[in-house]
Amino acid sequence: MSTACRLVLATLALLVLAPSALAGVTPGQPFPTDLQTVADTTQATGLRVSLPVPNCAARPSDCADIAVLNTLDGFSLQPRVSIPFGGAIDLASVSSDSVFLANSAGHRIGINQVVWEPLTSTLHVEPDSLLEQATSYVIVVTDDLESADGSELDASQFRKFLNFGQTGDPAEKAYRKALLAALHWSGVPPGHIVDAALFTTQSITAVSEKIRRQLDASTPAPVSFTIGTLGERAAFPFASVLGLVVKRQVGTAPSFSTSTIPAAFPVVPGAIGTVAFGKFTSPDYETPGKVIPPYGTHTGTPVSLGTNDLYVNVYLPAGPEPAHGWPVAIFGHGFGDSKQGAPIAAAGRWGRSRCFARTVRPSSCRRVAGGSTRTATAKSTRRRASAQRPRRLSSAPVTACARRRST
């Protein structure tokens, strides 16, 4: 007899023998649960979310949201766990000892963000830490959680489902067997467990990893620096640059906002040798609605649906270039600034070591209008050039941002 079978039989015996407080409040089915999934061999987890769909005529937005959620191969890595009850509970008994999550390694995750919804008698909590992707977890409620009057919860329905649940649905039978086997992950004797659910988290990075491999296998065109107004090469000795004049498109009229950024504030003067402005063409995996379509996380193949011109600022350290070229550090700022300002100071610090060339990319999911321009003002007016993007009336995205919703 397999170890899993012995565990299931031992758990069944303990649950049959465990007493039930029939007078207490009855806990219901926790969410999330793999009961609300279907088998799907195209997914890395082997399943796909299958939430019930409301009346789409009466609730079209809810229907559209659930349709997106039902493409995922599991639940959120930071789910809002909901546990319904047949009545009020003692909120003082809610803790990480009475309600928690556990994985197959026996690692417990406590709870926080505790909310009680009195109208529906539902307890909502969140895991105390981010969960692992594509991983099964068991939600456990122990008999440390009490009814509002201090009595034990009535676990008879839960134990009946585990021990004697009769169903012709093979998926429900498989879930019941998997839940029975998973209860020991908690380290709590089964007789002290009054409610539980098994669920699987989604594979967050699967599609991104596939796209990354496609990009690594491709041979992109080099960055073009001939982006001046008249096709000039937009590369300048940094010592000759007085500052940048940034003309940013802020409306579709079009309307613009102009700001001046001085070049005279690097932290380490003389560390930057050259500044250059360029662009390269990148595959775009987003639809016109600006989302990446759903692909099977196991067998699906993401498809590039177009291209985008991405604009970069490049800073080279002062001094002789190494024999094999400068190593490159790609910097995405985390400030409220744009890629035109603060990166100058950061490039100065890095350039001091004479170790890195620095490339600044637009920050993730930030959009820049298509008519924006940058002008590098040099000490000689003959060295003045404008790096201008193709002028369009509507904003154009500069990064491909995956907008994947989570349950």
C-alpha positions in Angstrom: 0.0 0.0 0.0 1.4 3.4 -1.0 2.3 6.0 1.6 -0.4 8.4 0.3 -3.0 5.7 0.7 -1.9 4.9 4.3 -2.1 8.6 5.1 -5.6 8.9 3.7 -6.8 5.8 5.7 -5.2 7.1 8.9 -6.8 10.5 8.4 -10.2 8.9 7.8 -9.9 6.9 11.0 -9.0 9.9 13.0 -11.8 12.0 11.6 -14.4 9.3 12.1 -13.4 8.9 15.8 -13.2 12.7 16.4 -16.2 14.2 18.3 -18.2 16.9 16.7 -19.8 19.8 18.6 -23.1 19.6 16.9 -24.5 22.7 18.7 -21.8 25.0 17.3 -21.6 27.2 14.2 -20.9 25.3 11.0 -18.0 26.4 8.8 -18.5 26.3 5.0 -16.4 25.8 2.0 -13.3 28.0 2.0 -12.1 30.0 -1.1 -9.9 29.6 -3.0 -10.3 25.9 -3.7 -9.4 23.5 -6.5 -13.0 22.5 -6.6 -13.4 25.6 -8.8 -10.9 24.4 -11.4 -10.9 22.0 -14.3 -8.2 19.8 -15.7 -6.1 21.4 -18.5 -3.0 19.7 -19.8 -1.9 22.9 -21.7 -1.2 24.6 -18.3 1.9 24.2 -16.2 -0.2 23.4 -13.2 -2.3 20.9 -15.0 -5.5 22.8 -14.2 -7.3 26.0 -15.1 -9.6 28.2 -12.9 -13.3 27.7 -13.5 -15.3 30.2 -11.5 -19.1 30.3 -11.9 -20.2 32.9 -14.4 -23.1 35.3 -13.4 -25.9 36.4 -15.6 -23.9 38.3 -18.3 -26.9 40.4 -19.4 -27.4 41.7 -15.9 -23.8 41.9 -14.8 -21.6 42.3 -17.9 -18.6 43.8 -16.2 -18.4 40.9 -13.6 -18.9 38.5 -16.4 -16.0 40.0 -18.4 -13.7 39.9 -15.3 -14.5 36.3 -14.5 -13.9 35.3 -18.2 -10.3 36.7 -17.7 -9.8 34.9 -14.4 -11.0 31.7 -16.0 -7.9 31.7 -18.3 -5.5 31.4 -15.4 -3.8 28.2 -14.4 -4.3 28.8 -10.6 -5.1 31.3 -8.0 -3.3 34.4 -6.7 0.0 34.3 -4.9 -1.6 36.7 -2.4 -5.2 35.4 -2.3 -8.0 36.8 -0.2 -9.0 33.7 1.7 -12.7 33.7 2.5 -14.4 31.2 4.9 -18.2 31.3 5.3 -19.9 30.3 8.6 -23.4 29.5 9.6 -23.3 32.2 12.3 -21.1 34.5 14.3 -17.7 33.4 15.5 -15.5 34.6 18.4 -13.1 37.0 16.5 -10.7 36.9 19.5 -10.1 33.3 18.6 -9.0 34.1 15.0 -5.2 33.8 14.9 -2.4 32.1 12.9 -2.9 29.1 15.2 -6.6 28.7 14.4 -6.4 29.7 10.6 -3.4 29.2 8.5 -2.0 27.8 5.2 0.6 25.0 4.7 2.4 23.6 1.8 3.6 20.0 1.1 6.9 20.7 2.9 5.0 21.3 6.1 5.8 25.1 6.0 3.1 27.1 7.7 2.0 30.6 6.6 0.1 32.6 9.1 -2.6 35.2 8.4 -3.1 39.0 8.5 -5.6 41.5 7.1 -8.4 39.9 9.1 -11.9 41.1 8.1 -15.3 39.8 9.4 -18.3 40.4 7.2 -21.3 40.2 9.5 -24.0 40.3 6.8 -22.8 37.1 5.3 -21.0 35.7 8.4 -17.8 35.4 6.3 -14.2 35.6 7.6 -11.7 37.1 5.1 -7.9 36.8 5.7 -4.7 37.1 3.6 -1.5 35.0 3.9 1.2 36.7 6.0 3.7 36.2 3.1 3.7 35.9 -0.6 3.0 32.3 -1.8 5.1 30.3 -4.2 3.9 30.1 -7.8 2.5 26.8 -9.2 2.3 25.3 -5.7 -0.5 23.6 -3.8 -1.5 24.9 -0.4 -4.0 23.7 2.2 -6.2 26.2 4.1 -6.6 24.9 7.6 -9.2 25.9 10.3 -8.6 24.2 13.7 -10.8 23.8 16.7 -9.0 26.7 18.3 -11.5 28.9 16.4 -14.7 29.1 18.4 -18.3 30.2 17.9 -19.3 33.6 19.3 -20.7 31.9 22.5 -17.4 30.1 23.1 -18.6 26.7 21.9 -16.7 24.6 19.4 -17.5 24.8 15.8 -19.7 22.1 14.3 -17.3 20.1 12.0 -19.8 17.4 11.1 -20.5 18.5 7.6 -16.8 18.9 6.8 -16.1 15.4 8.2 -19.0 13.9 6.4 -17.7 15.3 3.1 -14.3 13.8 3.7 -15.4 10.4 5.0 -18.7 9.6 3.3 -19.1 12.2 0.5 -20.9 10.4 -2.3 -20.5 11.9 -5.8 -20.4 10.7 -9.4 -18.0 13.5 -10.3 -14.5 12.1 -10.8 -13.0 15.5 -10.4 -14.6 16.0 -7.0 -13.5 12.5 -5.9 -10.0 13.3 -6.9 -10.1 16.6 -5.0 -11.5 14.8 -1.9 -8.6 12.3 -2.0 -6.0 15.0 -2.5 -7.4 17.1 0.4 -7.3 14.1 2.7 -3.7 13.5 1.8 -2.8 17.2 2.3 -4.3 17.6 5.7 -1.1 16.2 7.3 0.9 19.1 5.8 -0.5 21.2 8.6 1.1 19.2 11.4 -2.3 19.3 13.2 -3.9 16.0 14.2 -6.8 15.6 11.8 -9.4 15.3 14.6 -8.6 19.0 15.5 -9.2 20.2 11.9 -12.8 21.6 11.5 -12.5 22.9 8.0 -10.0 22.9 5.1 -9.5 23.5 1.4 -6.8 22.7 -1.1 -5.9 25.1 -3.8 -3.1 25.7 -6.4 -1.4 29.0 -7.1 -0.9 30.2 -10.7 2.4 30.1 -12.6 3.2 33.8 -12.7 6.4 33.8 -14.8 5.7 31.0 -17.3 4.7 33.2 -20.2 7.4 35.8 -19.4 10.0 33.0 -19.4 8.8 31.8 -22.8 9.1 35.4 -24.2 12.5 35.8 -22.6 13.7 32.6 -24.4 12.4 33.9 -27.7 14.2 37.2 -27.3 17.4 35.4 -26.3 17.3 33.3 -29.4 16.7 36.3 -31.7 19.2 38.6 -33.3 17.9 42.2 -32.8 19.0 45.1 -34.9 21.5 47.4 -33.1 20.5 50.6 -31.4 20.3 53.5 -33.8 21.6 56.8 -32.6 20.8 58.8 -35.8 17.6 60.2 -34.3 18.2 63.9 -34.5 15.6 66.2 -36.2 17.6 66.0 -39.5 19.0 62.6 -38.9 22.0 63.7 -36.8 23.8 61.3 -34.6 22.6 62.1 -31.1 25.8 61.3 -29.2 27.8 64.0 -27.3 30.9 64.4 -25.2 29.3 64.9 -21.8 31.6 67.7 -20.9 30.2 69.8 -23.7 26.5 69.3 -22.6 25.0 72.2 -20.7 21.7 70.4 -20.1 18.6 68.8 -21.6 15.5 70.5 -22.8 12.6 68.0 -22.6 9.5 68.8 -24.5 6.9 66.2 -23.4 3.6 65.6 -25.1 0.9 65.8 -22.4 -2.2 65.9 -24.6 -3.6 64.7 -27.9 -4.4 68.2 -29.1 -1.3 67.9 -29.2 -0.2 69.9 -26.2 3.3 70.0 -24.7 5.1 70.7 -21.4 8.7 71.9 -21.6 11.3 71.3 -18.8 15.0 71.9 -18.5 17.4 69.5 -16.9 20.9 70.7 -16.1 23.8 68.4 -16.8 26.0 70.1 -14.2 24.9 68.0 -11.2 26.6 64.6 -11.5 27.7 63.3 -8.2 31.2 62.7 -9.5 32.3 65.4 -12.0 34.2 64.0 -15.0 33.0 60.4 -14.5 30.7 60.4 -17.6 32.5 60.6 -20.9 29.7 60.4 -23.5 25.9 60.6 -23.4 23.9 59.3 -26.4 20.3 59.0 -27.2 19.0 56.2 -29.4 16.2 53.8 -30.2 15.8 50.2 -31.1 12.8 48.1 -32.3 11.4 45.6 -29.9 8.8 42.9 -30.4 5.4 43.7 -28.9 3.4 40.9 -27.5 0.3 43.0 -26.6 -3.0 43.2 -28.4 -4.4 46.5 -29.5 -6.2 46.4 -26.1 -2.8 46.4 -24.5 -2.9 43.0 -22.9 -0.9 39.8 -23.6 -3.4 37.2 -24.8 -3.8 34.0 -22.7 -1.5 31.2 -23.6 -1.2 27.7 -22.1 1.5 28.1 -19.6 2.8 24.6 -20.4 2.3 24.1 -24.2 1.4 27.6 -25.4 3.7 29.7 -27.5 3.5 33.5 -27.2 3.4 35.3 -30.5 4.8 38.8 -31.3 1.9 40.8 -32.6 3.9 43.8 -33.7 6.9 46.1 -32.8 7.6 49.2 -30.8 10.4 51.7 -31.0 12.0 51.9 -27.5 14.1 54.9 -26.7 17.2 54.7 -24.5 19.8 57.0 -23.0 23.3 55.6 -22.9 26.1 57.0 -20.7 29.7 55.9 -21.3 32.4 56.3 -18.6 35.3 58.7 -19.3 38.6 57.2 -20.1 39.8 54.5 -22.5 37.4 51.8 -23.5 38.4 48.3 -22.4 39.6 45.9 -25.1 36.4 43.9 -25.0 34.1 47.0 -24.7 32.3 48.4 -21.7 30.1 46.0 -19.6 26.5 47.3 -19.7 24.3 47.9 -16.7 20.6 48.4 -17.6 18.9 50.9 -15.2 15.2 51.3 -14.7 14.6 54.2 -12.3 12.1 53.8 -9.5 11.5 57.5 -9.0 8.6 59.8 -10.0 11.2 61.4 -12.3 11.6 60.4 -16.0 14.6 58.7 -17.5 16.1 62.1 -18.4 16.9 63.3 -14.9 18.0 61.3 -11.9 19.8 58.7 -14.1 22.5 61.3 -14.8 23.5 61.4 -11.2 23.4 57.6 -10.9 25.5 57.2 -14.1 28.1 59.6 -12.5 28.4 57.3 -9.5 28.8 54.2 -11.6 31.1 55.8 -14.1 33.5 56.7 -11.4 34.7 53.1 -11.2 35.3 53.1 -15.0 33.5 49.7 -15.0 30.1 50.2 -16.6 28.4 51.7 -19.6 24.9 52.6 -18.5 21.7 52.2 -20.5 18.5 53.8 -19.1 15.2 52.3 -20.2 11.7 53.7 -19.7 10.2 52.5 -16.4 7.9 49.5 -16.6 4.3 50.2 -17.8 5.0 53.9 -18.1 3.7 55.5 -21.3 5.4 58.4 -23.2 3.5 60.4 -25.7 4.6 60.0 -29.4 5.4 63.6 -30.0 7.9 64.1 -27.1 11.3 65.5 -27.9 14.6 65.9 -26.1 17.2 68.5 -27.0 20.8 68.2 -25.8 22.2 71.8 -25.5 26.0 71.8 -26.0 28.5 74.6 -25.3 28.8 75.2 -29.0 25.5 76.0 -30.8 26.7 74.0 -33.8 26.5 70.9 -31.6 22.9 71.4 -30.8 20.6 68.5 -31.9 17.1 67.5 -31.2 16.3 63.8 -30.7 12.7 63.6 -31.8 10.3 60.7 -32.0 7.9 60.3 -34.9 5.1 62.8 -34.3 1.6 61.3 -33.6 -1.5 62.7 -32.1 -2.1 59.7 -29.8 0.1 58.4 -27.0 2.3 55.5 -27.9 3.5 52.8 -25.5 7.2 52.4 -25.0 7.2 49.2 -23.0 5.2 45.9 -23.3 3.5 45.4 -20.0 1.7 42.2 -19.2 -1.6 42.9 -17.4 -2.5 39.5 -15.9 -5.3 39.5 -13.4 -5.2 37.3 -10.3 -8.0 35.7 -8.4 
